[in-house]
Amino acid sequence: MLRIIYYFLIALMIGISTTVQAADLNARIKIDTERTIGEINKNIYGNFAEHLGRCIYGGIYDPGSKLSNKMGFRKDVLKAAKGLNVPLLRWPGGNFVSGYHWEDGIGPKKNRPERTDLAWHTPEPNTFGTDEFIDFCRAVGTEPYFAVNLGTGTLDEARNWVEYCNVKEGPYYAELRKKNGHTKPHNVMYWSLGNEMDGFWQMGHKNADDYGKYALEAAKLMKWTSPEIKLIAAGSSNFYGGADPHGWNRVVLDYLKDYVDYIALHKYVGNRDNDYYSFMASTMDIDERTSIVEGQIKEALSKSRRKTPIYVAWDEYNVWYRARGGAAARGRNALEEKYNLEDALVVAGFLNAFIRNAHIVKMANMAQLVNVIAPIFTSETDMFRQTIYYPLALYANNSHGTALDAFVDSPTYDTEQWKQVPYLDVSVAYNNDEVIINVVNRHLEESINTEIISQTGEFSGTFSVYEVNGPDVKTENTFGSEPVKSVKKPGIKVKGNSFSYEFPPHSYVMIKGKLK
Ligand code: AHR
């Protein structure tokens, strides 16, 4: 009884609107190496760079800066991007792409036209284009992922871009690339058919039928130009798609089922009401929407003769609610969101959900890489890693192999939208006899003592432990001060089929060690 009163008082004190139930703050995580979900595709740790605010100009590319290399790339940004082990980088948008004509951004820079980008109401100098982006990808060690303009763009523009990038020699655009100094093809394997075409804010917005028909014609020409490319359909964006958001996906999959390899979904979350527990639960929607779209993919494939799968690509996700709308969404400083610890925990929640759905989620792209709702933040003279950098880096550098379907017995809480939200949000990966356990403790006040049990083998050796935490969930990083970061904790000596760990309040912890 005392415990119930205690939790009630805490809930009142922190002003949360959700019901935090009295909980037994012990938990169990059971791991069975035979209960596999699927291979974790490294592309779930992808990222995104749009011509927006200071992401490209003043972020990635700053030719006048002392901090840049000969190619104009900021060296501090390159280093931080490498730390994220980025496998795949989406470009050039986003909303920007729906007004982008790629030929403006190739050839001698003095001949490139300046245009007005109507997505973010900014001049676009076009001094950074296809060839510069490819150079940046090679410098970071990442694969390019292009989006074509299916808003104001033509079918020819889409197929010509594929020819420019992927055809070795012969036709006009392949030869043009060679003339521009790139004798070898760029071999861009991932291409999305437009961006958020369901949104009224998109230049050239279409209804699902019109998009489906147009994207199908683009897909045909693009695949005929370079048959090995992977195509991504623009699925429903951040749920603005009207009363029937899933309807868009159903129609689009029906048109594109024989051509696309992925359907893209987007998700942004935020804590506008300062309701910590609801915010922490917001990534439950990833599991929910993934399973709905998985069913729709199955339905579409049942009407197709193709034998290869269609996967889900969460090709934009992040926390984004502060720098959104009005002046904060326009011009050179657009979308400069500053992140705190609770945002970092939510990012870990996204990544856990992608791993738990590893059988079908084969790509995800944090939006975006630098300055714009980003883990890396620059000024003209400096750079720092935002809080959300640290969970992404830990996952991308460690959570590979096979996703395991762990049994999690955790105390729970209810929110207005979600019932029985587990305080412990968990994903488990298994890679070469090593188990990687990712745990977010969503509890604001209490640590949760957890027994971790192996059903199929023995833990052995010293397990390494990394924690992302901070004094308070509102703690932010800034230039010269990064209180929220990953900290290596003392290793745990483990032998046998179980061990215990006390997960601290408002933390993300990664534990990694031998299991055989
Ligand atoms: O990432 C910022 C914007 O969010 C993208 O341009 C758009 O696709 C989405 O609405």
Boltz pocket constraint, residues with backbone or C-beta under 6 A from the ligand:
constraints:
  - pocket:
      binder: B
      contacts: [[A, 50], [A, 93], [A, 94], [A, 95], [A, 96], [A, 195], [A, 196], [A, 316], [A, 367], [A, 368]]
      max_distance: 6.0
